[in-house]
Amino acid sequence: MDAVPLIEDTRQALAHSTEAPDIVTEAWQAQALAEAVGIHLAASGPPEVRAQAGGLREASGRARGSLRGPEQRAEGARADRMTEVGDLLAALHDLGGLLDEAGGALVRAAIEAEDEALYWRCVEGIDAADECGDRVAEILRRLADRPPSAPGPRAPGPRAPGRGGRSGPAAGPRCGENGGDGAG
C-alpha cells in the first residue's frame, strides 16, 4: 500500500483520539510511518537523501520505543502495510504535517495525563516528533536543492503542513525512479 493513504489514515485516527493513551498510540503509529519511509528512502530514494533518510529511520525507531507502553502491542503498525512511496514529495510533506500534529496532540495529552509514566512518554514523544519533523524538512530541503539537471523529484514551494490535501498536480516520479537505484 502507498505511504500517502496510510499517513492520512493515521492523521484521521489521531484527530479522533481524545484520551491520552489513544493519542500516544497514534503518535506511535506516526513514528512507525516515519521509520518505514526512512527505511524505504535509505534503500531506494535519491542518493542525495539516503543518509538523512537513515537518520529519520533511526530517530523514529527510538521514538517508537519511548512511546510504547505496557498496554501496546508490538505488532499492528499501519506502516507494516506500506509497500511503496508513490509520490515522494506528497508523502514527505504529509508525513511532516502528521509529525507536527502528533507533537501538538502529545502536548495536550501531557497536560491531561494523570499518570506520571504516561506524562513522560508524552514529553519524550513531543521531542521525538520535533526531531523527526526536522529530519523530514531536511530531506525536503535537499530535494529542493538538487540541480535542475538532476533526475528525480524536486520539492515545490512551501506547503501548509498538516492539511492532508495536495496543491497542484502530483510532483515528481515514484521513489526509486529516475534518481534512485531502481529498487523499490
C-alpha positions in Angstrom: 0.0 0.0 0.0 1.2 3.5 -0.7 2.5 5.7 2.1 0.2 8.7 1.5 -3.1 7.0 2.3 -1.5 5.4 5.4 -0.4 8.8 6.6 -3.9 10.1 6.0 -5.4 7.2 7.9 -3.1 7.9 10.8 -3.9 11.6 10.7 -7.6 10.9 10.9 -7.2 8.4 13.8 -5.1 11.0 15.6 -7.7 13.7 15.1 -10.4 11.4 16.5 -8.3 10.4 19.6 -9.4 12.1 22.7 -7.9 10.2 25.6 -4.1 10.5 26.3 -3.4 6.7 25.8 -5.1 6.8 22.4 -3.1 9.9 21.4 0.2 8.3 22.4 -0.8 5.2 20.4 -1.4 7.3 17.3 1.8 9.2 17.8 3.5 5.8 17.9 1.7 4.9 14.6 3.1 8.2 13.1 6.6 7.3 14.2 6.2 3.8 12.7 5.3 5.5 9.4 8.3 7.8 9.7 10.5 4.8 10.3 9.1 3.0 7.3 9.5 6.0 5.0 13.1 6.4 6.3 13.9 2.7 5.6 12.4 3.0 2.1 14.3 6.2 1.2 17.5 4.9 2.7 17.3 1.9 0.5 15.9 3.2 -2.8 15.5 7.0 -2.5 17.5 9.6 -4.4 21.2 9.3 -3.4 21.3 12.9 -2.0 18.8 12.0 0.8 19.8 8.5 1.7 22.0 9.5 4.7 19.2 11.8 6.0 16.7 9.0 5.5 18.8 6.7 7.6 18.8 9.3 10.3 15.0 9.6 10.1 14.8 5.8 10.4 17.0 5.7 13.5 15.3 8.7 15.2 11.8 7.4 14.6 12.8 3.9 15.7 14.0 5.4 19.0 10.8 7.4 19.3 8.6 4.3 18.8 10.5 2.7 21.7 9.9 5.7 24.0 6.2 5.9 23.1 5.5 2.2 23.5 3.7 1.4 26.8 2.8 -1.8 28.5 -0.7 -1.8 27.0 0.6 -1.5 23.5 1.3 -4.5 21.2 4.5 -4.5 19.2 2.6 -5.6 16.1 -0.2 -3.7 14.5 1.5 -0.7 13.0 -0.2 0.7 9.9 3.3 1.1 8.5 3.6 -2.6 8.2 1.2 -2.4 5.2 3.4 0.2 3.4 4.8 -1.3 0.2 5.7 1.9 -1.8 6.1 5.6 -1.7 4.4 6.5 -5.0 4.6 10.3 -4.7 7.7 11.1 -2.7 7.1 14.8 -2.2 3.5 14.4 -1.1 4.5 11.6 1.3 7.2 13.7 2.8 5.0 16.8 3.1 2.2 14.8 4.6 4.5 13.0 7.0 5.9 16.3 8.2 2.4 17.6 8.8 1.4 14.4 10.6 4.5 14.6 12.9 3.7 18.2 13.7 0.1 17.3 14.5 1.3 14.3 16.7 3.5 16.7 18.6 0.7 19.1 19.2 -1.7 16.3 20.3 1.0 14.9 22.7 1.3 18.4 24.3 -2.4 18.2 25.0 -2.1 14.6 26.3 0.8 15.5 28.6 -1.3 18.3 30.1 -4.2 15.9 30.8 -2.1 12.9 31.8 -2.9 11.7 35.3 -0.2 9.1 35.3 3.4 10.2 35.6 4.7 7.5 33.3 2.2 8.5 30.6 3.2 12.1 31.1 6.9 11.3 30.5 6.0 9.2 27.4 4.2 12.2 26.0 7.2 14.5 26.7 9.6 12.1 25.0 7.1 11.8 22.1 7.0 15.6 21.7 10.7 15.7 21.4 10.8 12.8 19.0 8.1 14.3 16.8 10.0 17.5 16.6 13.3 15.7 15.8 11.7 13.6 13.1 9.9 16.5 11.7 13.2 18.4 11.4 14.7 15.4 9.6 11.8 15.3 7.1 12.2 19.0 6.5 16.0 18.5 5.8 15.2 15.7 3.3 12.8 18.1 1.5 15.4 20.9 1.5 18.0 18.5 0.0 15.5 17.6 -2.7 14.7 21.2 -3.4 18.5 22.0 -3.7 19.1 19.4 -6.4 20.4 20.9 -9.6 17.7 21.2 -12.3 19.5 18.6 -14.4 19.4 16.0 -11.6 16.8 13.3 -12.2 14.1 12.8 -9.7 11.6 14.9 -7.7 12.2 18.5 -6.8 10.4 19.9 -3.9 7.8 22.5 -4.7 7.4 25.8 -2.8 6.2 25.8 0.8 3.1 24.0 1.6 1.0 24.3 4.7 1.8 21.3 6.9 -1.0 19.2 8.3 -3.6 19.8 5.7 -3.6 16.3 4.1 -4.6 17.6 0.6 -2.3 18.3 -2.2 -2.0 21.5 -4.1 -1.5 21.1 -7.8 -0.6 18.0 -9.7 1.4 15.2 -8.3 5.1 16.2 -8.2 7.9 14.0 -9.2 8.3 10.4 -10.0 7.9 7.4 -7.7 10.6 6.9 -5.2 13.4 5.0 -6.9 12.6 6.1 -10.4 15.0 8.5 -12.2 17.3 9.1 -9.4 17.3 6.1 -7.1 18.9 2.8 -7.8 15.7 1.3 -9.3 14.9 -0.8 -6.3 11.6 -0.1 -4.6 
